[in-house]
């Protein structure tokens, strides 16, 4: 049997998951939508796909 994790460890893991969620959705075409975490990533993708739309 596995040992139970302490509440501190569980809260730390949950905080990491919540902070790592993507903040931007970028629609490249009708079929392709990607999620991005930072504005720099959005800028990079917008250079490659100028017709892309940012969905919040």
Secondary structure as the mmCIF struct_conf table of DSSP 4:
data_model
#
loop_
_struct_conf.conf_type_id
_struct_conf.id
_struct_conf.beg_label_comp_id
_struct_conf.beg_label_asym_id
_struct_conf.beg_label_seq_id
_struct_conf.end_label_comp_id
_struct_conf.end_label_asym_id
_struct_conf.end_label_seq_id
HELX_LH_PP_P HELX_LH_PP_P1 UNK A 2 UNK A 6
HELX_RH_AL_P HELX_RH_AL_P1 UNK A 7 UNK A 19
TURN_TY1_P TURN_TY1_P1 UNK A 20 UNK A 20
BEND BEND1 UNK A 21 UNK A 21
STRN STRN1 UNK A 24 UNK A 27
BEND BEND2 UNK A 29 UNK A 31
STRN STRN2 UNK A 33 UNK A 36
BEND BEND3 UNK A 37 UNK A 38
HELX_RH_AL_P HELX_RH_AL_P2 UNK A 39 UNK A 48
TURN_TY1_P TURN_TY1_P2 UNK A 50 UNK A 51
STRN STRN3 UNK A 53 UNK A 55
#
